[in-house]
Amino acid sequence: MAFLVSASAAGGEALPPLPDPEFEVVATLEQGPGNIAVTPQGRIFISQHQFYNPEYRVLELLPDGSTVPWPSEAWSRAPGPDGLGLNAVLGLRSDPRGVVWLLDNGGDVPRVVAWDSVADRLERVIHVPAPATRPGSLHNDLAVDVINDALYLADVGGDNGPAIVVVDLKTGLSRRVLEGHPSVQAEDIAMIVEGREVRLGEGAEAAPARIGLNPITIDPSYTWVYFGAMHGDDIWRVRARDLANPDLSADELGRRVERYGEKPVSDGISMDAGGHVYITDVSNTAIGVTGPSGQYRVYIQDAERLVWADGISGGPGGWMYATVNKLNRSAVLNGGEDVSEAPYYVVRFRAISEAVPGR
């Protein structure tokens, strides 16, 4: 059910009640999804979360709720001798043309595979080598900037800490920015999901998770990039033109990062045209929203159908779509024991302002 609450903004003025989200399940799945991309044409693509060792890396969700491997069966599997295939995909986003950008974080060198879903053909492949990729890197999610011809990858790892990786789409060159900046660092905040603290590792070696930069998105006007740490209570933003500018020094770029508002411990984010940032609130089995006031509010909460909501994407018709994968029950986050079981979900809800496909 939706929480239709009234709260006070920073200046003491009461915020208007949230509208009815019209929350519903779009599809039930047999294996845990990763992230989601909805194209302007209304096609829905989901990655299969690598924590569950899927046979197929990416699926298309058909209107009847069934799925098929995408872009093809050969491309959706692990790479074969001919080089076709994907290693491990989490992040994926659509651009306004219907080109879906797949962030393949596996293999020797991470890469981005762009596939034109309208013409059904490979658009391009961009590799992200060192030094943009560091030992221990995990490129998790991405935002596509068609104004500044850039991609912004959220690297949650790296031996020097998390960072945003900027990929120049004109040259294919990539660089690592905001490494060490407070906006990408994990805070010492416990992640409690279904009454248990999420821990990384196996058995006695498992330790409380503290994960930095993870959620990232770009606003519909391509003006601001929004991001934050998974274990963090702030949403940050920086102008896309500054992030894409290789002439800014690390200090200059860092000074241009600003706080947008509150957030809970979270996984994915997306946003609408009204400045509402939608946040997967994993601790509360919820999806919440932070609007221009900067205040966070729960929008939808469901103890069964929102157990670890992960990725969010805007779609046609005013809908926002999200994946639900029960990741806290996976072996990686449950002391080495996988206690997760189907069904997993793709859900949708009404955006507060105009939803923009691909966000």
Number of C-alpha atoms within 10 A of each C-alpha: 14 19 16 16 13 12 16 12 15 11 7 8 10 11 15 12 11 17 14 16 19 13 19 14 14 17 19 17 18 10 18 28 31 27 30 30 31 29 26 20 14 16 19 21 26 28 29 25 23 19 16 18 12 18 12 25 28 32 22 21 22 13 12 8 12 12 17 15 20 21 21 16 15 16 19 25 20 19 14 11 6 6 10 14 20 24 21 26 29 26 27 30 28 29 21 15 13 23 23 26 24 25 26 26 24 17 12 8 12 22 21 22 20 21 21 18 20 13 10 12 12 14 14 11 14 18 16 22 15 13 10 19 23 17 11 14 20 21 28 23 28 27 28 26 25 12 11 18 14 23 22 26 28 29 29 25 21 17 10 12 21 31 29 25 23 25 24 20 16 9 10 14 15 23 19 20 21 20 19 14 17 15 25 27 24 22 18 12 16 17 24 16 19 16 9 12 17 23 23 18 16 15 12 7 10 16 15 16 19 19 22 24 27 30 28 26 30 26 22 20 9 17 17 19 23 25 26 30 30 28 25 24 18 21 25 22 22 21 17 20 17 19 24 20 13 14 10 12 11 15 10 11 19 20 11 12 20 14 15 20 18 18 27 25 23 27 22 27 29 29 29 25 16 15 18 23 24 26 30 32 28 28 22 24 23 23 27 25 27 22 20 13 17 20 17 24 22 22 25 23 19 14 12 10 21 26 27 28 31 27 29 31 31 30 26 17 14 16 24 29 26 31 31 27 31 26 26 24 21 19 19 19 22 22 19 17 13 16 12 18 13 12 15 24 24 27 21 22 22 20 26 23 14 21 24 25 28 32 29
